[in-house]
Amino acid sequence: MLGCRWLLALLALLTVGFPNPGGAEEGLRFPSHDGAPRVLSVTASNYRAALRGSPVVALLLHRPGGTRREREERVLELAAQVLEDKGVGFGFVDAEKDAATAQKLGMTEENSIYIFKGDEVIEYDGELSADTLVEFLLDVLEDPVEFIEGDHELRAFENIEEDPKVIGYFKGVESEYFKAFSAAAAEFHPYIPFFATFDPKVARKLTLKLNEIDFYEPFMEEPLTLPTPPQGKEEIAAFVEEHKRATLRKLKPESMYETWEDDIDGIHIVAFAEEDDPDGFEFLETLKEVARDNTDNPELSIIWIDPEDFPLLIPFWEKTFGIDLSRPQIGVVNVTDADSVWLPMADEDDLPDAAELEEWIEDVLEGEISTEDDDDDNDDDADDDD
Ligand SMILES: *[C@@H]1O[C@H](CO)[C@@H](O)[C@H](O)[C@H]1NC(C)=O
């Protein structure tokens, strides 16, 4: 499973067996909506049945009318079709007509999708596209804890760099400590992957003692160990909650809104770097080095954006921030008005080294570099529609 989520998503698309509209190659057929309605309109009278109808149910809270709604319906219908055999049900709740139902279900934010799985409610705070939503729901369907056994799986675990990860060493599935760990995992699933091992050899390589739990921030080589094991569910959850805002975090389509809303005193330090590009790669390595050196600073959290993950947003960002995204950039963005300042670089050969970058970041944190410095008035209106 490790690192293969995209593959799963692709397999799901391939195995559904919808009619082939364009005569595409056998074995590589992208779905289009077949026209059958699958998304329920969820109201006070049918919400109980809707939630009982499938093991996982995804409900979107929407405001009626407008083109936005049509687009949302198309995305949900396609996702519902693709995931039909996987046991995922879909529905809309009308924020006006069925406000009471929404409230009963704990759905507060319009245009958000709430995913119900057993007793858990997961809020989806990602991009509303069928690909990203399907990928996310396939993750939701998996168990919250993955098991690591043997060298290959250990290597796959170690190769996870962009996501935070939690791992514990336990006696077995019957262990009380494992059960507490598993219950904590369910609270963060699927945003933060949890792993467990029962294999003493794996534990030794990770320097884990029995019932010990380690938390790895993204891009960090050294874990934080939970104090004094063994821990109960609440302690584990509190520790993960406390450390989950990473020093360096990647903006991902499936959690982009959640990440963006988690600003630090109204600003974000944002770095654009394309990992597949030599300059972008080099800049990213410098950024990781600086993040590792400053991981103890709770004031620092840099958002890394790989523009390739968001092709549709590139022109928007270039215009809003007045930068050229064909090369690496780092800047400060005010989340209220999208006003920004960027580290000056003459060209792509003028990348800062770790010391220069660290100095610039320090200036930002001390308020010496601020988006308010140059306030002339030709900013573009950053949030023209929704
Ligand atoms: C961000 O912009 C708003 C509106 O222009 C301003 O009031 C606020 O002080 C700015 N915040 C920071 C941290 O510069």
Ligand as a Chemical Component Dictionary entry (heavy atoms), coordinates in Angstrom:
data_LIG
# 
_chem_comp.id                   LIG 
_chem_comp.type                 NON-POLYMER 
_chem_comp.pdbx_formal_charge   0 
_chem_comp.three_letter_code    LIG 
# 
loop_
_chem_comp_atom.comp_id 
_chem_comp_atom.atom_id 
_chem_comp_atom.alt_atom_id 
_chem_comp_atom.type_symbol 
_chem_comp_atom.charge 
_chem_comp_atom.model_Cartn_x 
_chem_comp_atom.model_Cartn_y 
_chem_comp_atom.model_Cartn_z 
_chem_comp_atom.pdbx_ordinal 
LIG C1 C1 C 0 -2.519 41.809 6.551 1  
LIG O1 O1 O 0 -3.339 42.678 5.820 2  
LIG C2 C2 C 0 -4.361 43.306 6.579 3  
LIG C3 C3 C 0 -5.264 44.071 5.618 4  
LIG O2 O2 O 0 -4.523 44.860 4.733 5  
LIG C4 C4 C 0 -3.720 44.163 7.653 6  
LIG O3 O3 O 0 -4.730 44.771 8.424 7  
LIG C5 C5 C 0 -2.839 43.272 8.542 8  
LIG O4 O4 O 0 -2.156 44.049 9.499 9  
LIG C6 C6 C 0 -1.825 42.508 7.712 10 
LIG N1 N1 N 0 -1.166 41.528 8.563 11 
LIG C7 C7 C 0 0.159  41.418 8.687 12 
LIG C8 C8 C 0 0.646  40.389 9.635 13 
LIG O5 O5 O 0 0.946  42.111 8.054 14 
# 
loop_
_chem_comp_bond.comp_id 
_chem_comp_bond.atom_id_1 
_chem_comp_bond.atom_id_2 
_chem_comp_bond.value_order 
_chem_comp_bond.pdbx_ordinal 
LIG C1 O1 SING 1  
LIG C1 C6 SING 2  
LIG O1 C2 SING 3  
LIG C2 C3 SING 4  
LIG C2 C4 SING 5  
LIG C3 O2 SING 6  
LIG C4 O3 SING 7  
LIG C4 C5 SING 8  
LIG C5 O4 SING 9  
LIG C5 C6 SING 10 
LIG C6 N1 SING 11 
LIG N1 C7 SING 12 
LIG C7 C8 SING 13 
LIG C7 O5 DOUB 14 
# 
